[in-house]
């Protein structure tokens, strides 16, 4: 008896960064803090929802934080789709750096800041989550999430910097400068990836 191996299938993942929060607007590190969308963040999400209204989204997975939940709820409006809160999409715990200005970290801890730029896989905020652990958590979690059958788009709503880590895993690319993404908000990218 001959066994047939399953060929890898393609999955389309719509990676969405939630609208901005007040911390994003101030250049502060939000990490795993639970911060709602700001007024401008709500406007950004409304615009993004309109822009994405014609995409055939089959499922929406969202980080447990409020900005992601608010963004997901708005994007689900008018669609026959439920929002599923996914713990592995929880943002990186920045430990003692929560609430600090990024510029303050750059100025006061230049070596640690540089590590986040030059070798993010080896980076760990003081008393926070090592990026290598967050990467493993994401890799395991998204492998399960993208196995959804059918021709629908899988939406993932994830705040940065975790969204940058998710994107690098989906694309199979090296992780780049975490600081460039720390306050990135209200944008999206459609990524085609393989499911094994």
Backbone torsions as a table, in degrees:
resi	resn	phi	psi	omega
1	UNK	NA	130.5	-177.6
2	UNK	-95.4	129.3	177.7
3	UNK	-91.6	133.9	177.4
4	UNK	-94.8	130.7	176.5
5	UNK	-86.9	142.0	178.5
6	UNK	-76.5	126.1	177.1
7	UNK	-74.2	145.0	177.2
8	UNK	-59.8	139.8	177.6
9	UNK	-100.7	158.8	177.7
10	UNK	-94.4	141.6	175.4
11	UNK	-127.5	141.5	175.3
12	UNK	-103.9	121.8	-179.8
13	UNK	-114.5	123.9	176.0
14	UNK	-95.2	101.6	-179.6
15	UNK	-89.2	118.3	-175.2
16	UNK	-118.4	129.8	172.3
17	UNK	-92.3	131.3	-178.5
18	UNK	-58.7	164.3	173.7
19	UNK	-61.0	165.9	-174.4
20	UNK	-73.0	153.5	174.4
21	UNK	-109.7	172.9	176.0
22	UNK	-62.8	-34.0	177.9
23	UNK	-63.6	-41.7	177.4
24	UNK	-59.3	-46.0	-177.3
25	UNK	-65.3	-28.6	180.0
26	UNK	-91.0	-5.3	-177.8
27	UNK	75.2	31.3	180.0
28	UNK	-99.9	155.4	177.9
29	UNK	-82.7	118.0	179.8
30	UNK	-98.0	-31.6	178.6
31	UNK	46.5	-126.3	-176.4
32	UNK	-93.0	12.2	175.4
33	UNK	-67.0	147.5	-176.3
34	UNK	-96.9	89.7	-173.8
35	UNK	-114.6	133.4	-179.8
36	UNK	-77.4	168.8	174.9
37	UNK	-63.7	146.1	173.0
38	UNK	-81.6	176.8	177.5
39	UNK	-60.1	-45.0	179.5
40	UNK	-68.7	-32.2	176.4
41	UNK	-62.2	-38.8	177.6
42	UNK	-65.0	-40.4	176.7
43	UNK	-64.7	-41.2	178.5
44	UNK	-60.4	-42.7	-178.7
45	UNK	-66.9	-40.4	177.8
46	UNK	-60.9	-42.9	178.6
47	UNK	-65.1	-43.4	-180.0
48	UNK	-64.7	-40.8	179.3
49	UNK	-60.7	-40.9	177.8
50	UNK	-65.0	-43.4	-179.9
51	UNK	-61.8	-34.5	-175.7
52	UNK	-98.6	6.3	-171.9
53	UNK	-61.9	-25.6	-178.0
54	UNK	-89.9	-4.2	179.0
55	UNK	-75.8	138.3	178.7
56	UNK	-83.8	83.8	-178.8
57	UNK	-87.2	122.9	-177.9
58	UNK	-92.9	-25.2	-178.9
59	UNK	-155.1	146.2	175.6
60	UNK	-121.5	116.9	174.0
61	UNK	-102.8	134.1	-177.0
62	UNK	-133.8	146.7	171.5
63	UNK	-61.1	152.9	-179.7
64	UNK	-71.7	-10.0	-177.0
65	UNK	-70.8	155.2	-175.0
66	UNK	-60.9	-40.8	-178.6
67	UNK	-63.2	-39.0	177.8
68	UNK	-69.8	-40.4	179.8
69	UNK	-64.6	-42.8	178.7
70	UNK	-64.5	-41.5	178.9
71	UNK	-63.9	-45.2	-179.4
72	UNK	-61.9	-43.6	-179.6
73	UNK	-60.0	-43.2	-179.8
74	UNK	-66.6	-41.4	-179.6
75	UNK	-70.1	-25.5	179.5
76	UNK	-78.8	-18.2	-178.8
77	UNK	-58.3	131.5	178.7
78	UNK	79.8	3.5	177.8
79	UNK	-115.0	152.8	175.5
80	UNK	-90.9	68.8	-175.2
81	UNK	-148.8	142.0	176.6
82	UNK	-97.7	151.9	173.9
83	UNK	-92.6	128.9	177.8
84	UNK	-112.8	122.2	178.2
85	UNK	-80.3	126.5	-174.7
86	UNK	-120.1	117.4	-175.9
87	UNK	-63.0	-34.6	-178.2
88	UNK	-67.7	-11.4	177.2
89	UNK	-93.6	9.0	175.2
90	UNK	-61.7	137.0	-177.2
91	UNK	-65.1	163.0	-178.2
92	UNK	-65.3	136.1	176.7
93	UNK	-80.2	114.0	-178.7
94	UNK	-91.8	12.4	173.4
95	UNK	52.4	-124.6	-176.1
96	UNK	-69.1	-10.8	-178.0
97	UNK	-88.9	-5.9	179.3
98	UNK	-55.0	129.4	177.1
99	UNK	86.3	-11.8	180.0
100	UNK	-75.5	151.5	172.8
101	UNK	-71.7	138.7	178.2
102	UNK	-59.2	-40.1	179.8
103	UNK	-61.9	-36.6	178.6
104	UNK	-64.4	-41.9	177.4
105	UNK	-64.6	-44.8	-179.9
106	UNK	-58.6	-41.1	-177.1
107	UNK	-76.1	-42.9	-173.3
108	UNK	-88.5	-22.4	-179.0
109	UNK	-136.7	64.3	-172.6
110	UNK	-60.9	-36.3	-179.4
111	UNK	-66.9	-43.9	-179.7
112	UNK	-68.1	-40.3	177.9
113	UNK	-59.8	-45.3	179.7
114	UNK	-61.2	-35.9	177.9
115	UNK	-60.5	-36.7	177.0
116	UNK	-67.2	-24.7	177.4
117	UNK	-84.5	-47.9	-167.9
118	UNK	-91.4	-35.0	179.9
119	UNK	-142.5	69.6	-175.4
120	UNK	-60.7	-26.8	178.8
121	UNK	-63.4	-25.5	-179.1
122	UNK	-97.3	4.0	-171.5
123	UNK	-85.2	141.8	174.0
124	UNK	-147.7	118.3	175.8
125	UNK	-63.2	151.8	179.8
126	UNK	-55.4	122.6	-178.5
127	UNK	58.8	25.0	179.5
128	UNK	-112.0	-165.8	-177.7
129	UNK	-89.5	126.4	175.6
130	UNK	-62.0	138.9	-179.4
131	UNK	-59.7	-36.4	179.4
132	UNK	-60.4	-36.5	178.0
133	UNK	-71.6	-41.1	178.0
134	UNK	-62.9	-39.6	179.9
135	UNK	-63.1	-43.0	179.0
136	UNK	-65.6	-41.6	177.5
137	UNK	-59.0	-45.1	-179.7
138	UNK	-67.1	-46.2	-177.3
139	UNK	-57.6	-47.0	179.5
140	UNK	-64.6	-43.9	-176.4
141	UNK	-66.7	-47.2	-175.8
142	UNK	-72.3	-25.8	176.1
143	UNK	-57.3	-41.3	178.7
144	UNK	-72.8	-39.9	-175.1
145	UNK	-67.4	-32.5	-175.2
146	UNK	-89.0	4.3	178.1
147	UNK	-83.2	13.2	-178.5
148	UNK	-71.0	125.3	-179.3
149	UNK	-74.6	165.7	175.6
150	UNK	101.9	171.5	-175.5
151	UNK	-95.5	17.8	-178.4
152	UNK	-85.0	156.0	175.7
153	UNK	-81.2	138.7	176.3
154	UNK	-98.5	117.0	178.4
155	UNK	-94.9	134.0	174.3
156	UNK	-125.0	122.9	-179.8
157	UNK	-108.1	110.8	-169.9
158	UNK	-138.9	129.7	177.4
159	UNK	-77.3	156.7	174.3
160	UNK	-83.5	150.6	12.8
161	UNK	-85.2	-6.7	-177.6
162	UNK	-62.5	-33.9	179.4
163	UNK	-58.6	-37.8	177.7
164	UNK	-65.1	-38.5	177.3
165	UNK	-66.7	-42.9	177.1
166	UNK	-60.3	-45.4	-179.3
167	UNK	-61.5	-42.2	179.8
168	UNK	-64.4	-37.3	177.7
169	UNK	-67.3	-44.8	-179.5
170	UNK	-63.7	-36.9	-178.3
171	UNK	-86.8	-12.1	-176.9
172	UNK	69.4	34.1	-177.5
173	UNK	-112.8	162.6	175.7
174	UNK	-66.6	147.2	175.8
175	UNK	-73.1	136.2	-179.4
176	UNK	-109.0	-173.1	-177.6
177	UNK	-42.8	112.7	-179.7
178	UNK	-69.4	-30.4	-174.9
179	UNK	-69.4	-28.3	178.1
180	UNK	-64.9	-25.2	-175.3
181	UNK	-101.5	-8.3	-170.6
182	UNK	-53.6	-40.0	-177.5
183	UNK	-115.0	20.6	177.4
184	UNK	-71.4	134.6	-176.5
185	UNK	-149.4	161.3	171.3
186	UNK	54.3	47.7	170.9
187	UNK	-140.5	171.3	-176.3
188	UNK	-147.1	157.7	174.5
189	UNK	-145.8	141.8	178.5
190	UNK	-101.1	120.6	-174.6
191	UNK	-117.4	129.7	173.9
192	UNK	-98.2	127.0	-176.7
193	UNK	-136.2	165.8	179.8
194	UNK	-99.5	146.1	173.7
195	UNK	-110.4	126.9	-178.3
196	UNK	-88.4	NA	NA
